[in-house]
Amino acid sequence: MRVFYIIIVLIINFQCFSQSFEQSTDSINIYIKKREYLKALNLSRKKSNEYLRKKNHANFCEITLLKSKIYFLLNDKEKSFENLFQVLKLTEEHNLTKLKIQTLEEIGHRYFSIFDYEKAKVYYHRSLYLGKKNNLLAPNSYIYQRMYALHFTIESDSAFYYLEKVRIGTLQKGNNLEFAVNYNNYYSYYSSQEKYSIARKYLDSALIYAEKSNNATIITTVLSNFGYHYLVVEKDYEKAVDEYQKIILLNPQDTISTEMADVFINISYGYEMLGDYKNAHDYFNRYNTLTQNIYQGNLKQAINDVETKYRIEKIENENREKQQIFEEKQKNNHKIILIFIALFAFSTILFYFFYQNLRLKQKNKFIDLDRQVKQNIINASMDGQEIERKNIANILHDSISALLSSSGLHLSAYIANNPEEKSEEIQKAREILKQAHDNVRDLSHELLPPLLAKFGLFHAVLDLSEKNSNSILHFEYSSYVADGRRYSEEFEMRIYFIITELFNNIMKHSNASKAFITFEEIANRLLITIEDDGKGFNSSKENSSDGFGLTQIKSRIKHLKGTININSKINAGTSITINLPVPK
């Protein structure tokens, strides 16, 4: 059984906004807390437009900082950074120095959150320099805590320098919570240096101030570090169990967090080392149940966040189009009025034809824009789905699968070292771990086939053909492309999922007994032919009869600057030809 070695550097994000619009920011933060991002974004957009109209640039900047946070939570990092740099530009134009310092710090924190530590360091230093230059940097400014977290993460020698800065600020203006955070920082630092006796003294002090602060988060953090210290450093498993039990009592309602999952696995390990296998088994089961619930909840939330993000983009595009149409109509009406005044008699006739022609053009343009918007939404949605599939598959394979394998190896090692013990619970645990590992591996392969990443498109499609072949339907694969030919990862992934969808259509709807897929590369273009001998359909009908899946495929191929030709007749099978430019 694996124990998680965790040293926690507590980072508390203090929000600093002016009280003149405290109610608005409170409402937005409540929506964010409830994960109602669409409502939060609509309210922040409404308030920011109002402040911009009134030329209240300070409040506009602070609301826009909140919008940046919402976009970041939706995993739309591009728009998050776009909002931050918009604020940075306005603070420079209107000499909003205090807000500029805050914005530079937030940009640094965004880069830190996406693991771009070099850029995070640049913007943190700019914020520090500007704060010192304008005497706006308090001794206990939170930028020092963030700088410590950054340098601690990259194992820089400067970590201790900023650790001391945090200490000095805490001594001058600190409260119990800040003292607890400060001492906890020292514990994490000296533990990383393997100076455990010094670290322990700071941990004792951290607990004293954490209890005085009555803050459940910092108390939980310190108790967790105590559990780690007893479990790993002092090997006092009984005390480690006691500390983790305190955390459980302190957080009775917490049944969904990853922190509580760590507590369950660590306390299970402690009981195992004490020889209390019943409690070890019980807490390990609680850990398994919790991690499964966390994974399912995160997966559901990830899907909801993707959907929410693209709903927001759709609303923004629609608002932008309406504004453009409104402005264009105003300009045209102005021209019409000028012509009507100058040439009233003659313009009456011309106006009729012009107006009718204009309406027709506007209608056609609106239809084209609507079609383009829908196509962009489909492409963006599929891009998001493919990226999420890849990310989830990587998490399943690299993290969860590895954890399950490691747990299984610990059990196997334990059995090998204790052959005289014949525990039915341990055997069942091994079987459960193996089943969970197999399920995770199968799901990971279903989301993103390993053959596609390792050997490329053609090997993956060949494997797909073989897997889908059976006694009822047989897929025959042919390729006239040079062996070992590879394209970009993004291109291969998109083509693979297009082919997967077409194969699914054949299996569900065609009633075919044979299907063929052929690859050719001619003059830097990839030709894909998919045929079946099924019941076919009338391909000469209007495109409106296409299913949503076929519509997505056509949109994806058009997005790739390719073409698709579908030729089918009833009772005469179907032939689909796809012609795509090969990416350079």
ZAMARGU-4260 file (C-alpha; in steps of 0.2 Angstrom, whole numbers, plus 5000, padded with zeros to 4 digits):
<rodrens>
0) 5000/5000/5000 | 5007/5017/4995 | 5009/5032/5007 | 5008/5049/4999 | 5022/5060/5005
5) 5015/5077/5005 | 5023/5094/5012 | 5010/5107/5010 | 5014/5126/5007 | 4998/5135/5012
10) 4993/5149/5000 | 4978/5159/5004 | 4972/5170/4990 | 4967/5187/4998 | 4955/5197/4987
15) 4957/5216/4987 | 4943/5225/4978 | 4936/5243/4982 | 4920/5243/4993 | 4911/5255/4980
20) 4905/5240/4971 | 4907/5226/4984 | 4889/5220/4982 | 4893/5216/4963 | 4909/5207/4966
25) 4901/5197/4981 | 4887/5191/4969 | 4900/5187/4956 | 4911/5177/4968 | 4895/5168/4975
30) 4891/5162/4957 | 4910/5157/4955 | 4909/5147/4971 | 4893/5138/4965 | 4902/5135/4948
35) 4888/5145/4939 | 4901/5152/4927 | 4888/5158/4914 | 4879/5169/4927 | 4895/5175/4934
40) 4901/5180/4917 | 4885/5188/4912 | 4885/5199/4928 | 4903/5204/4926 | 4901/5208/4908
45) 4886/5219/4912 | 4895/5228/4926 | 4911/5231/4916 | 4901/5238/4901 | 4892/5250/4914
50) 4909/5255/4921 | 4917/5258/4904 | 4902/5268/4899 | 4904/5279/4914 | 4923/5280/4911
55) 4925/5272/4929 | 4942/5264/4924 | 4947/5258/4941 | 4931/5248/4944 | 4931/5242/4926
60) 4948/5235/4929 | 4944/5226/4945 | 4928/5218/4937 | 4938/5213/4922 | 4951/5204/4934
65) 4936/5194/4940 | 4931/5190/4922 | 4949/5184/4919 | 4947/5172/4934 | 4931/5165/4927
70) 4939/5161/4910 | 4953/5153/4919 | 4941/5142/4929 | 4933/5137/4912 | 4951/5132/4906
75) 4950/5146/4893 | 4967/5152/4896 | 4968/5163/4881 | 4954/5174/4885 | 4959/5174/4904
80) 4976/5181/4898 | 4968/5193/4886 | 4957/5201/4900 | 4973/5202/4911 | 4983/5211/4897
85) 4968/5222/4893 | 4968/5228/4911 | 4987/5230/4911 | 4985/5242/4896 | 4971/5252/4904
90) 4981/5254/4921 | 4996/5261/4911 | 4985/5273/4901 | 4976/5280/4916 | 4990/5279/4929
95) 4981/5267/4940 | 4997/5261/4949 | 4990/5251/4963 | 4979/5241/4951 | 4994/5239/4939
100) 5004/5231/4954 | 4989/5219/4957 | 4987/5215/4939 | 5006/5211/4936 | 5005/5199/4951
105) 4989/5191/4945 | 4997/5188/4928 | 5012/5180/4937 | 5000/5169/4947 | 4992/5164/4930
110) 5008/5159/4923 | 5013/5150/4939 | 4996/5140/4938 | 5000/5134/4921 | 5018/5129/4926
115) 5027/5143/4916 | 5038/5147/4931 | 5050/5158/4921 | 5036/5170/4915 | 5028/5169/4932
120) 5045/5175/4940 | 5046/5190/4927 | 5029/5197/4932 | 5031/5194/4950 | 5047/5204/4950
125) 5039/5218/4940 | 5025/5219/4953 | 5038/5219/4967 | 5048/5233/4959 | 5033/5244/4955
130) 5027/5242/4973 | 5043/5246/4981 | 5046/5261/4969 | 5029/5269/4973 | 5030/5264/4992
135) 5014/5253/4990 | 5021/5237/4996 | 5016/5233/5013 | 5028/5222/5024 | 5016/5208/5024
140) 5011/5209/5006 | 5005/5193/4999 | 5017/5194/4984 | 5031/5188/4996 | 5021/5172/5000
145) 5018/5169/4981 | 5037/5172/4978 | 5041/5159/4991 | 5029/5146/4984 | 5037/5149/4966
150) 5055/5147/4972 | 5051/5133/4983 | 5043/5124/4969 | 5058/5126/4957 | 5070/5122/4972
155) 5078/5139/4970 | 5091/5145/4983 | 5080/5161/4984 | 5066/5152/4993 | 5074/5155/5010
160) 5076/5174/5006 | 5057/5176/5002 | 5053/5164/5017 | 5062/5177/5028 | 5052/5191/5019
165) 5036/5183/5024 | 5042/5181/5042 | 5047/5199/5044 | 5030/5205/5037 | 5021/5193/5049
170) 5031/5199/5064 | 5026/5217/5060 | 5008/5216/5055 | 5003/5198/5056 | 4988/5189/5065
175) 4987/5171/5071 | 4983/5165/5054 | 4998/5173/5046 | 5009/5166/5060 | 5003/5149/5057
180) 5006/5150/5038 | 5023/5157/5041 | 5028/5143/5053 | 5021/5130/5041 | 5032/5138/5027
185) 5047/5135/5038 | 5042/5117/5041 | 5040/5114/5023 | 5057/5122/5019 | 5067/5113/5032
190) 5058/5096/5028 | 5063/5098/5010 | 5081/5101/5017 | 5079/5085/5027 | 5082/5095/5043
195) 5068/5086/5052 | 5073/5091/5070 | 5072/5110/5065 | 5057/5107/5055 | 5047/5099/5069
200) 5050/5114/5080 | 5042/5126/5067 | 5028/5113/5065 | 5024/5114/5084 | 5023/5133/5083
205) 5012/5132/5068 | 5000/5121/5077 | 4999/5133/5092 | 4994/5148/5080 | 4983/5138/5069
210) 4972/5133/5084 | 4972/5151/5090 | 4966/5157/5072 | 4952/5144/5073 | 4954/5142/5054
215) 4949/5125/5049 | 4960/5125/5033 | 4976/5129/5041 | 4973/5118/5056 | 4970/5103/5044
220) 4986/5108/5034 | 4996/5108/5050 | 4989/5091/5056 | 4992/5083/5039 | 5010/5089/5041
225) 5011/5081/5058 | 5004/5065/5051 | 5017/5065/5037 | 5031/5069/5050 | 5026/5054/5062
230) 5023/5042/5047 | 5038/5046/5037 | 5051/5054/5048 | 5049/5047/5065 | 5040/5030/5060
235) 5028/5033/5075 | 5013/5025/5066 | 5002/5026/5081 | 5004/5045/5083 | 5002/5047/5064
240) 4985/5038/5065 | 4980/5050/5079 | 4984/5065/5069 | 4974/5059/5054 | 4960/5055/5065
245) 4960/5073/5071 | 4958/5079/5053 | 4943/5067/5050 | 4935/5074/5066 | 4939/5092/5061
250) 4931/5089/5043 | 4916/5078/5046 | 4907/5084/5031 | 4922/5083/5019 | 4918/5067/5009
255) 4923/5073/4992 | 4940/5081/4992 | 4957/5075/4986 | 4965/5080/5003 | 4953/5068/5012
260) 4958/5055/5000 | 4976/5057/5005 | 4971/5056/5023 | 4962/5040/5020 | 4976/5031/5011
265) 4989/5038/5024 | 4979/5032/5039 | 4977/5015/5030 | 4996/5014/5029 | 4998/5018/5047
270) 4986/5005/5053 | 4994/4992/5041 | 5011/4996/5049 | 5003/4994/5066 | 4996/4977/5061
275) 4978/4983/5062 | 4973/4976/5045 | 4955/4977/5048 | 4956/4996/5050 | 4969/4997/5036
280) 4957/4988/5025 | 4942/4999/5030 | 4951/5015/5026 | 4958/5008/5010 | 4941/5005/5004
285) 4935/5022/5009 | 4950/5029/4999 | 4945/5019/4984 | 4927/5024/4985 | 4932/5043/4987
290) 4944/5043/4973 | 4931/5035/4962 | 4919/5048/4967 | 4931/5062/4964 | 4936/5055/4947
295) 4918/5054/4942 | 4914/5071/4949 | 4929/5079/4940 | 4925/5070/4924 | 4907/5077/4925
300) 4912/5094/4929 | 4925/5094/4915 | 4912/5090/4903 | 4900/5103/4910 | 4914/5116/4910
305) 4918/5113/4891 | 4899/5114/4887 | 4898/5131/4897 | 4913/5138/4889 | 4906/5135/4872
310) 4889/5142/4877 | 4898/5158/4882 | 4907/5159/4866 | 4891/5157/4856 | 4883/5171/4866
315) 4898/5182/4864 | 4898/5179/4845 | 4879/5182/4844 | 4881/5199/4853 | 4895/5204/4842
320) 4886/5200/4826 | 4870/5209/4832 | 4881/5225/4836 | 4889/5224/4819 | 4872/5222/4810
325) 4865/5237/4821 | 4880/5248/4816 | 4879/5243/4798 | 4860/5247/4798 | 4863/5264/4806
330) 4876/5269/4792 | 4865/5263/4778 | 4850/5272/4785 | 4860/5288/4786 | 4865/5287/4768
335) 4847/5284/4763 | 4841/5299/4772 | 4854/5310/4764 | 4849/5303/4747 | 4831/5306/4751
340) 4833/5324/4756 | 4843/5328/4740 | 4833/5319/4727 | 4816/5315/4735 | 4806/5312/4719
345) 4819/5301/4710 | 4826/5292/4726 | 4808/5285/4730 | 4810/5273/4716 | 4828/5269/4719
350) 4825/5267/4737 | 4813/5253/4735 | 4825/5243/4724 | 4840/5247/4735 | 4831/5243/4751
355) 4824/5226/4744 | 4842/5222/4738 | 4849/5227/4754 | 4837/5216/4764 | 4841/5202/4753
360) 4860/5204/4755 | 4858/5206/4774 | 4848/5191/4775 | 4860/5181/4764 | 4874/5188/4775
365) 4866/5183/4791 | 4863/5166/4784 | 4881/5164/4780 | 4887/5171/4796 | 4874/5159/4805
370) 4881/5144/4796 | 4899/5150/4799 | 4895/5152/4818 | 4887/5135/4819 | 4902/5127/4810
375) 4915/5136/4821 | 4905/5130/4837 | 4905/5112/4830 | 4924/5113/4827 | 4927/5121/4843
380) 4917/5109/4853 | 4925/5094/4844 | 4943/5102/4847 | 4938/5104/4866 | 4931/5086/4866
385) 4947/5079/4858 | 4959/5089/4870 | 4948/5083/4885 | 4949/5065/4879 | 4968/5066/4877
390) 4970/5074/4894 | 4958/5062/4903 | 4967/5047/4895 | 4984/5054/4900 | 4978/5056/4918
395) 4970/5039/4918 | 4986/5031/4911 | 5000/5041/4919 | 4992/5044/4936 | 4977/5033/4941
400) 4984/5017/4933 | 5001/5020/4940 | 4994/5022/4958 | 4984/5006/4956 | 4999/4997/4949
405) 5009/5003/4964 | 4996/4998/4977 | 4996/4981/4969 | 5015/4979/4970 | 5015/4984/4988
410) 5002/4971/4992 | 5012/4958/4982 | 5028/4963/4991 | 5019/4961/5008 | 5012/4944/5003
415) 5030/4939/4997 | 5037/4944/5013 | 5024/4936/5024 | 5020/4919/5015 | 5013/4912/5031
420) 4999/4924/5031 | 4984/4919/5021 | 4973/4934/5022 | 4957/4933/5012 | 4955/4952/5013
425) 4972/4955/5006 | 4968/4943/4991 | 4952/4951/4988 | 4961/4968/4988 | 4973/4962/4975
430) 4959/4956/4964 | 4949/4973/4966 | 4965/4983/4962 | 4968/4972/4947 | 4950/4974/4941
435) 4951/4993/4944 | 4968/4994/4934 | 4961/4984/4920 | 4945/4995/4919 | 4956/5011/4920
440) 4967/5005/4906 | 4953/5000/4895 | 4944/5017/4897 | 4961/5026/4894 | 4963/5015/4878
445) 4945/5019/4872 | 4948/5038/4875 | 4964/5038/4865 | 4971/5022/4858 | 4989/5020/4862
450) 4993/5013/4845 | 4988/5030/4838 | 5001/5040/4849 | 5015/5027/4847 | 5014/5020/4829
455) 5003/5033/4820 | 4986/5034/4811 | 4989/5019/4799 | 4993/5006/4812 | 4978/5013/4823
460) 4966/5011/4809 | 4972/4994/4805 | 4969/4989/4823 | 4952/4997/4822 | 4948/4987/4807
465) 4953/4971/4815 | 4944/4974/4831 | 4928/4978/4823 | 4928/4963/4811 | 4917/4948/4815
470) 4907/4934/4808 | 4894/4947/4802 | 4904/4961/4796 | 4922/4961/4790 | 4933/4977/4787
475) 4947/4975/4775 | 4961/4988/4776 | 4973/4993/4762 | 4986/5007/4762 | 4997/5013/4748
480) 5006/5025/4759 | 5025/5022/4763 | 5028/5012/4779 | 5032/5023/4794 | 5024/5038/4787
485) 5018/5050/4801 | 5009/5066/4802 | 5006/5079/4816 | 4998/5072/4831 | 4983/5084/4830
490) 4980/5079/4812 | 4981/5060/4815 | 4970/5061/4830 | 4956/5071/4820 | 4957/5059/4805
495) 4956/5044/4817 | 4940/5050/4826 | 4932/5054/4809 | 4936/5036/4803 | 4929/5029/4819
500) 4913/5039/4817 | 4911/5032/4799 | 4915/5014/4805 | 4901/5016/4818 | 4889/5022/4805
505) 4893/5007/4795 | 4890/4995/4809 | 4874/5003/4816 | 4865/5007/4800 | 4872/4999/4784
510) 4868/4980/4787 | 4884/4977/4777 | 4894/4961/4777 | 4910/4969/4770 | 4918/4986/4772
515) 4934/4992/4764 | 4946/5007/4769 | 4960/5012/4758 | 4973/5026/4760 | 4983/5034/4747
520) 4995/5049/4747 | 4996/5059/4730 | 5004/5076/4728 | 5004/5080/4746 | 4986/5075/4748
525) 4979/5061/4758 | 4965/5051/4749 | 4954/5040/4760 | 4941/5029/4753 | 4928/5020/4763
530) 4915/5008/4755 | 4902/4995/4761 | 4890/4983/4752 | 4876/4988/4764 | 4858/4994/4760
535) 4864/5011/4756 | 4853/5027/4755 | 4848/5041/4743 | 4863/5053/4744 | 4855/5064/4731
540) 4843/5071/4744 | 4846/5088/4753 | 4860/5090/4766 | 4847/5094/4779 | 4843/5075/4780
545) 4861/5072/4786 | 4862/5066/4804 | 4871/5076/4817 | 4886/5064/4816 | 4888/5066/4797
550) 4886/5085/4799 | 4900/5085/4812 | 4911/5075/4800 | 4908/5087/4785 | 4912/5102/4796
555) 4928/5094/4803 | 4934/5090/4785 | 4930/5108/4779 | 4939/5115/4794 | 4954/5104/4788
560) 4952/5112/4771 | 4948/5095/4763 | 4933/5088/4754 | 4921/5074/4756 | 4911/5065/4743
565) 4897/5053/4747 | 4890/5042/4734 | 4876/5030/4739 | 4860/5022/4732 | 4847/5011/4740
570) 4852/4993/4740 | 4868/4997/4731 | 4880/5001/4745 | 4889/5017/4750 | 4906/5025/4744
575) 4914/5039/4754 | 4930/5048/4747 | 4939/5060/4758 | 4953/5072/4751 | 4964/5081/4763
580) 4980/5092/4761 | 4994/5084/4771 | 5000/5095/4785 | 5018/5102/4782
</rodrens>
